[in-house]
């Protein structure tokens, strides 16, 4: 498909940057006005934990964000590592993979012509050439971490979605799924950055545990291994989850979704200042930088003196969780998005 996991998830939950076909496959309308959140992905869960106002800007307001050279490079690298497995095992070489980088960049540029602004002031192509060389180096480094001639992924860029017993809908895209002859499942995610220090590793593992929970609820199979491949630093981080891990993640997600529902209902999306604010595209709309958020596009349930049906004075009616279809049990699907 050629989209990095985070970019695709952003589009399926409000970013609007993925093709209509991908949105349809993800069960998301390609166009339409502001709507309450209906699902949760690892990236958007991370947004809310980082800054609730950022979540609102991305999911509800759908504010545009400038393309990033680093994120775009990641998209190109992901596309190469996905398409490489289309070739027979013997032809999956480092030289061949490096040679795919310019073509994947052109393919992405045809889909997203706005990316030309990344190199608008690069008249002689020097910066573009350096950028492509960096992407090629990341692709080549992957060959020192894994041997693609010995891998036959069961799925690549796999869209997964399930509905928990609570009604919470979870979705996301998994870079690669490997299945051993014995049936054991390994979930793999490529990262073009460097591996975080141990005290910050839980954030990345949370993403993988999220995927493991979805696969477990969807297939009834507990993934044997979660694997993060950090191309920036040339490291592989693995984690073998247990049922207790995934049940804890499920409880965390339910609490997180409850907080999102409350913010959606009240319109109270508060900023959470951190060092990451310096890289945020939405400073002009953020109160922490003297900005004003856009007019909230969803109805806000205001407490009335007499309350509403079944609501005591001073309280608000909570938003319902979207129920699962059918009998309300866990449901979902897995598919490869081309």
MIVOMAR-660126 format. One record per residue (C-alpha): residue number from 0; x, z, y. Coordinates in steps of 0.05 Angstrom, whole numbers. Example, Ala and Ser with C-alpha at 12.3 -4.5 7.8 and 13.67 -1.06 7.14 Angstrom:
<pts>
[0; [246; 156; -90]]
[1; [273; 143; -21]]
</pts>
This chain:
<pts>
[0; [0; 0; 0]]
[1; [58; 13; 47]]
[2; [33; 74; 85]]
[3; [67; 141; 83]]
[4; [25; 197; 56]]
[5; [18; 233; 122]]
[6; [-2; 170; 161]]
[7; [-54; 152; 110]]
[8; [-84; 221; 108]]
[9; [-86; 222; 184]]
[10; [-127; 158; 183]]
[11; [-175; 182; 130]]
[12; [-190; 245; 170]]
[13; [-193; 218; 240]]
[14; [-130; 180; 257]]
[15; [-161; 112; 247]]
[16; [-95; 78; 232]]
[17; [-107; 51; 162]]
[18; [-140; -14; 144]]
[19; [-215; -17; 133]]
[20; [-203; -29; 58]]
[21; [-163; 35; 52]]
[22; [-215; 74; 91]]
[23; [-270; 47; 47]]
[24; [-231; 67; -15]]
[25; [-222; 136; 15]]
[26; [-296; 142; 28]]
[27; [-288; 142; 104]]
[28; [-328; 99; 152]]
[29; [-282; 50; 187]]
[30; [-317; 60; 254]]
[31; [-363; 111; 286]]
[32; [-368; 167; 336]]
[33; [-343; 238; 331]]
[34; [-366; 275; 268]]
[35; [-354; 344; 241]]
[36; [-297; 349; 191]]
[37; [-320; 333; 121]]
[38; [-257; 342; 80]]
[39; [-188; 372; 80]]
[40; [-120; 341; 65]]
[41; [-51; 373; 63]]
[42; [-31; 342; 129]]
[43; [-93; 364; 166]]
[44; [-91; 433; 135]]
[45; [-20; 437; 162]]
[46; [-44; 415; 231]]
[47; [-95; 471; 234]]
[48; [-46; 523; 211]]
[49; [5; 498; 262]]
[50; [-45; 492; 320]]
[51; [-121; 490; 316]]
[52; [-124; 449; 381]]
[53; [-79; 396; 350]]
[54; [-127; 391; 291]]
[55; [-184; 380; 339]]
[56; [-146; 326; 378]]
[57; [-130; 288; 314]]
[58; [-193; 297; 272]]
[59; [-250; 304; 321]]
[60; [-227; 273; 387]]
[61; [-184; 221; 351]]
[62; [-136; 218; 409]]
[63; [-84; 163; 403]]
[64; [-12; 180; 390]]
[65; [50; 140; 406]]
[66; [84; 109; 346]]
[67; [147; 146; 325]]
[68; [210; 110; 303]]
[69; [223; 164; 251]]
[70; [153; 163; 222]]
[71; [152; 88; 221]]
[72; [218; 86; 184]]
[73; [188; 134; 134]]
[74; [130; 86; 124]]
[75; [177; 28; 110]]
[76; [219; 69; 61]]
[77; [156; 93; 25]]
[78; [133; 20; 19]]
[79; [199; -1; -12]]
[80; [200; 56; -62]]
[81; [128; 39; -82]]
[82; [137; -36; -89]]
[83; [204; -31; -125]]
[84; [167; -12; -188]]
[85; [131; -79; -188]]
[86; [196; -109; -213]]
[87; [220; -104; -285]]
[88; [263; -42; -297]]
[89; [329; -81; -301]]
[90; [317; -112; -232]]
[91; [307; -45; -197]]
[92; [375; -42; -163]]
[93; [400; -10; -100]]
[94; [419; -77; -70]]
[95; [351; -106; -86]]
[96; [316; -46; -55]]
[97; [358; -50; 8]]
[98; [341; -123; 14]]
[99; [267; -106; 14]]
[100; [271; -64; 78]]
[101; [267; -121; 130]]
[102; [209; -153; 93]]
[103; [170; -88; 90]]
[104; [182; -77; 164]]
[105; [154; -147; 178]]
[106; [95; -133; 133]]
[107; [80; -68; 170]]
[108; [89; -101; 237]]
[109; [37; -154; 219]]
[110; [-13; -99; 204]]
[111; [5; -57; 264]]
[112; [30; -102; 320]]
[113; [31; -43; 368]]
[114; [95; -20; 333]]
[115; [132; -73; 373]]
[116; [134; -23; 430]]
[117; [184; 18; 391]]
[118; [237; -34; 407]]
[119; [207; -65; 470]]
[120; [271; -52; 510]]
[121; [317; -75; 455]]
[122; [330; -146; 479]]
[123; [391; -159; 435]]
[124; [362; -125; 374]]
[125; [417; -73; 369]]
[126; [371; -13; 362]]
[127; [326; -49; 312]]
[128; [387; -67; 271]]
[129; [411; 4; 271]]
[130; [342; 30; 253]]
[131; [336; -18; 195]]
[132; [405; 2; 170]]
[133; [383; 75; 171]]
[134; [323; 57; 129]]
[135; [366; 19; 81]]
[136; [413; 79; 75]]
[137; [355; 124; 57]]
[138; [331; 75; 4]]
[139; [401; 70; -25]]
[140; [408; 146; -27]]
[141; [347; 151; -71]]
[142; [386; 116; -127]]
[143; [434; 175; -128]]
[144; [375; 222; -140]]
[145; [332; 184; -190]]
[146; [342; 125; -237]]
[147; [284; 76; -229]]
[148; [305; 37; -290]]
[149; [284; 98; -332]]
[150; [219; 110; -296]]
[151; [151; 78; -307]]
[152; [103; 114; -259]]
[153; [32; 123; -282]]
[154; [9; 116; -210]]
[155; [39; 101; -142]]
[156; [8; 118; -74]]
[157; [-50; 149; -112]]
[158; [-112; 168; -73]]
[159; [-144; 231; -102]]
[160; [-208; 266; -82]]
[161; [-247; 323; -112]]
[162; [-302; 371; -93]]
[163; [-293; 444; -111]]
[164; [-349; 488; -136]]
[165; [-355; 515; -65]]
[166; [-371; 445; -39]]
[167; [-304; 438; -4]]
[168; [-279; 366; -9]]
[169; [-204; 357; -18]]
[170; [-168; 291; -13]]
[171; [-99; 262; -5]]
[172; [-48; 210; -27]]
[173; [6; 225; -78]]
[174; [69; 183; -73]]
[175; [81; 180; -148]]
[176; [52; 207; -212]]
[177; [95; 208; -275]]
[178; [65; 223; -343]]
[179; [110; 240; -402]]
[180; [95; 214; -472]]
[181; [74; 285; -488]]
[182; [22; 282; -433]]
[183; [58; 328; -383]]
[184; [46; 307; -311]]
[185; [97; 307; -254]]
[186; [76; 297; -182]]
[187; [130; 267; -136]]
[188; [132; 263; -60]]
[189; [186; 227; -20]]
[190; [211; 258; 44]]
[191; [256; 218; 91]]
[192; [279; 281; 127]]
[193; [325; 336; 104]]
[194; [306; 392; 57]]
[195; [284; 454; 96]]
[196; [321; 519; 92]]
[197; [295; 564; 36]]
[198; [255; 608; 84]]
[199; [216; 547; 107]]
[200; [207; 513; 40]]
[201; [137; 542; 27]]
[202; [105; 493; 76]]
[203; [127; 432; 35]]
[204; [109; 467; -30]]
[205; [40; 481; -2]]
[206; [28; 406; 3]]
[207; [49; 396; -69]]
[208; [8; 454; -94]]
[209; [-51; 424; -57]]
[210; [-42; 359; -96]]
[211; [-33; 398; -160]]
[212; [-98; 435; -148]]
[213; [-135; 369; -137]]
[214; [-107; 338; -201]]
[215; [-122; 402; -240]]
[216; [-194; 405; -217]]
[217; [-202; 330; -225]]
[218; [-170; 318; -293]]
[219; [-169; 388; -322]]
[220; [-93; 380; -331]]
[221; [-46; 428; -297]]
[222; [14; 388; -271]]
[223; [77; 411; -305]]
[224; [124; 398; -247]]
[225; [121; 386; -172]]
[226; [180; 347; -144]]
[227; [202; 336; -72]]
[228; [255; 282; -61]]
[229; [290; 292; 6]]
[230; [325; 228; 23]]
[231; [353; 254; 88]]
[232; [397; 306; 55]]
[233; [400; 277; -16]]
[234; [366; 336; -49]]
[235; [312; 344; -101]]
[236; [268; 407; -100]]
[237; [224; 422; -160]]
[238; [172; 474; -174]]
[239; [133; 488; -237]]
[240; [64; 515; -218]]
[241; [20; 562; -257]]
[242; [-55; 572; -255]]
[243; [-46; 634; -212]]
[244; [-9; 592; -160]]
[245; [-64; 541; -155]]
[246; [-120; 593; -154]]
[247; [-84; 626; -95]]
[248; [-80; 558; -60]]
[249; [-154; 547; -71]]
[250; [-171; 615; -40]]
[251; [-126; 598; 19]]
[252; [-160; 531; 29]]
[253; [-229; 562; 27]]
[254; [-209; 612; 81]]
[255; [-178; 556; 122]]
[256; [-240; 513; 116]]
[257; [-283; 571; 138]]
[258; [-240; 578; 201]]
[259; [-246; 503; 214]]
[260; [-322; 506; 206]]
[261; [-326; 564; 255]]
[262; [-284; 527; 306]]
[263; [-326; 464; 297]]
[264; [-389; 504; 308]]
[265; [-366; 541; 370]]
[266; [-320; 489; 400]]
[267; [-267; 543; 404]]
[268; [-202; 507; 386]]
[269; [-145; 548; 412]]
[270; [-74; 523; 422]]
[271; [-19; 559; 384]]
[272; [46; 550; 423]]
[273; [110; 540; 381]]
[274; [175; 502; 389]]
[275; [140; 441; 360]]
[276; [99; 435; 424]]
[277; [157; 398; 455]]
[278; [144; 339; 409]]
[279; [69; 338; 417]]
[280; [36; 275; 445]]
[281; [-22; 314; 473]]
[282; [10; 357; 526]]
[283; [-31; 324; 580]]
[284; [-94; 352; 547]]
[285; [-66; 420; 527]]
[286; [-81; 482; 569]]
[287; [-12; 509; 551]]
[288; [17; 452; 593]]
[289; [-35; 455; 648]]
[290; [-78; 401; 617]]
[291; [-152; 398; 602]]
[292; [-180; 378; 534]]
[293; [-231; 322; 533]]
[294; [-304; 340; 535]]
[295; [-321; 367; 467]]
[296; [-358; 310; 431]]
[297; [-397; 352; 382]]
[298; [-457; 397; 394]]
[299; [-440; 470; 404]]
[300; [-486; 522; 375]]
[301; [-495; 573; 430]]
[302; [-521; 643; 414]]
[303; [-590; 654; 443]]
[304; [-622; 719; 460]]
[305; [-676; 711; 408]]
[306; [-630; 678; 358]]
[307; [-652; 622; 313]]
[308; [-686; 620; 246]]
[309; [-652; 672; 204]]
[310; [-601; 685; 258]]
[311; [-595; 752; 292]]
[312; [-586; 756; 368]]
[313; [-514; 743; 388]]
[314; [-498; 707; 323]]
[315; [-490; 634; 308]]
[316; [-513; 592; 250]]
[317; [-454; 572; 206]]
[318; [-444; 500; 188]]
[319; [-462; 485; 115]]
[320; [-408; 463; 67]]
[321; [-422; 393; 43]]
[322; [-448; 401; -28]]
[323; [-419; 362; -85]]
[324; [-461; 305; -111]]
[325; [-497; 313; -176]]
[326; [-496; 382; -207]]
[327; [-450; 412; -154]]
[328; [-390; 419; -200]]
[329; [-320; 393; -186]]
[330; [-320; 318; -178]]
[331; [-272; 266; -152]]
[332; [-233; 204; -166]]
[333; [-163; 177; -171]]
[334; [-144; 107; -152]]
[335; [-86; 66; -130]]
[336; [-95; 35; -61]]
[337; [-64; -35; -57]]
</pts>
